Amino acid sequence: MKEQSTDSPLLRFIHNPWRWFVDYWRRSWGRKALVCFLLLTALCLCSMYGIARWYIWQEEKKPLVIGTSFIADYAWSLGLDAHQTMLAILDDLHVKHLRLVSYWNDIEPQKGQYSFSELDWEFAQANAHHAKVTLAIGLRQPRWPECHVPSWVDPTAPQSQWQPQLEQFIGTVVQRYKNNPALESYQLENEYYLDTFGICSNDKRERLTAEMDLVHAIDPKHTLIVSRSDNALGWPIHPQLPDQTGISIYRRVWTPILGRYIEYPFPSWYYAFLAGGEKIMTGRDTVIHELQTEPWPPHGTPFTQVSLAEQNKSFDAARFKDTVAFAKNTGMRPIDLWGAEYWYYRKEKLHDPSLWQVAQQAFQATR
């Protein structure tokens, strides 16, 4: 067998790592640039991981609160009775934290004519079950098409023509629920700057700031949350800042660009780094307001038109358990799951209770 040359890079590295590094460094500017890049990358990753571990350690003593969003319109769209669905979430899953919505087109279908019957009922059920509520307010709120605009408003018109009506609506909603015992916080304008999703066309900072000032003026007692999308680096640093930041976490989605499912490669500590970085820079907490616990069908096709086998490609019971564990490992509290109406649809309409059973286990662990 031929002996390995004593001049091989591997043997030189084993014999004298420092000498090998110096020789490598002297060879060319290209190699120097590569070494600097690798060292800088390693330093950045170590710093990010250190911030993440610090944040997780700091938050670990906080109680674990797991809640869920509930949207009556979405339940109806799945062929469910929305009231029966919400009662099942409260009675069977024993959820104690809800994120509810106040769609403008539902509550003010005609200018100046308000209908709060559905949202009043939801708040009444939350109170009856001793659950707390984060109330989404504003033009942009959870679920497609994100901006739920009444027919009498033209959002493509100059902002000066519809912003006063929007602020009047926001103020009316806040005034109605600010003294409700179930109310814990507001979420203003869902993922406001995510202009690649939904039909919303206006994301000027000045509008968001004006709405924040309005809500704080009417109700200074309750926490105001403004949310960001999940994977981008960066933190809110411009005044005025919200009381808390919400973050959504989606892990497996369909991308039309590639024509396939993709899974984001970010580990749980990456999200802990985002939350920890904001804590250091602003002193403010970050909560998971939307954790993907439902499938993402190809091309945005409704679940009612997609086979169960296809739904399982992006989300099933095993992935549900893994996703909840992933969220816990970020250190963020509380955690609001996304898709409770779908779990109930899958149990009642598709006769598959697997997701509902995982949800029962998840909420049981927080009781």
Buried (B, 14 or more C-beta within 10 A) or exposed (E): EEEEEEEEEEEBBEEEEEEBEEEBEEEEEEEEEEEEEEEEEEEEEEEBBEBBBBBBEEBEEEEEBBBBBBBBBBBEBBEBBBBEBBBBBBEBBBBBBBBBBBBBBBBBBEEEEEEBEBBEBBBEBBBEBEBBBBBBBBBBBBBEEBBBBBEEBEBEEEBEEBBEBBBBBBBBBBEBBBEBEBBBBBBBBBBBBBEEEBEBEBBEEEBBBBBBEBBBEBBEEBBBBBBBBBBEEEBBEEEBBBBBBBBBBBBBBBEEEEEEBBEEEBBBBBBBBBBBBBBEEBEBBBBBBBBBBBBBBBEEEEBEEBEEEBBBBBBBBEBBEEBBEBBBBBBBBBBBBBBBBBBBBBBBEBEBBBBBBBBBEBBEEBE
